[in-house]
């Protein structure tokens, strides 16, 4: 899979996620759920971008992110981590 995530690639990922989430093994089931969650997030972000552009927002992408641009990314990271953390089983601490 190379290039951008088009509809065909997202559908392939969706089928993999669905297949894995139906597996009997906890790790594969969790991975499948994570794939499905990420696909939902990607699709929501695509909708958000479409709405922002249709609402008259500037289409230009800044060459360098500003501090204000970094805050939403950090918030998104926290949101994705939180969602994945609720779905994935807790990992035992490694002795080492």
Secondary structure, DSSP 8 states (H G I E B T S, - for coil): --SS--HHHHHHHHHHHHHHHTSSSHHHHHHHHHHHHHHHHHHHHHHHHHHHHHTT------SS--HHHHHHHHHHHHHHHHHHHHHS--------
